[in-house]
Amino acid sequence: MKKKLLIDGMSCNHCANHLNTTLTEDIKGVEVIEISLENKYAIVDMKDDIDITKLKEVIEELDFELKDIIEL
């Protein structure tokens, strides 16, 4: 299932790469498809049973803020 994660706090390619690595390594079943620094989002493909609370915690541990999740 593809979702668009609206994320505040990313400011450089290092941020995007760190987010990509962390999401794919720390949450089994998440694959990052695209990250846009300019538009402040990440498109991910994730299994239906992914815990959204865990997803939010992982993002906030990186000092980013998950603003919203949009189903695509």
N, C-alpha and C positions, 0 to 999 in steps of 0.2 A: 504494500500500500504506500503510495507516494504522498508525502506531506511537505508543506512549506512551513519552516520554522522561522518566525520573525524574531530576530535576535539583535539586541542593542549591545554596544560595547566593543564590537570588532572594529579595529582601526587600520590594520595592516595585513600584509600577506602572511606574516608570522602568526597572527591571530587566527586567520582562516585555516592555515595548515595545522595549527595546534588543535583547533576545534575538530577538524576532519579526523586527525589521528585519534583524538580522545573518544569521539563518538563511536568510531568503528572498532576501536580496541576495547573500550570499557563497556559497551552495550552490545551484546551478541544479538545479531539480527538487524543491525542498522548499517546501511550503506549510504554514504554521502555521495550525491550525484552532482551537486553544484553549490557553490557558496558565492554570494555577491556581497562584497564589502560596501559598495555604493548604495545598494538597495536594502542592506541589512537583513539578509535572509539566507537560509540554507535549505536546499531541497534534498530530502532524504527518502530512501526506500526502506521501509521498516515492516517487520512482522506485526500482525494485529495484536499480539499479546505483549508488546513492549509496554512496560510500566512508564506512564507519562511522568509520574513523580520522580522516578529515577532519572529520566531524560532531563528534566528540569534541574535536578540536583547536580548532575554532571556538568551541565552548561554553566550553572551558577558557581561551581567550584573553579571555573576558568575566569571568573569575574565578569561574565557576560550575563545578560538578562533575557530570558525567554519571554517575549511579550505575548505571543499567540501561536497557535498551530492551526494551519489551514489544510483541510483535506483536498487533495488534487484528484 
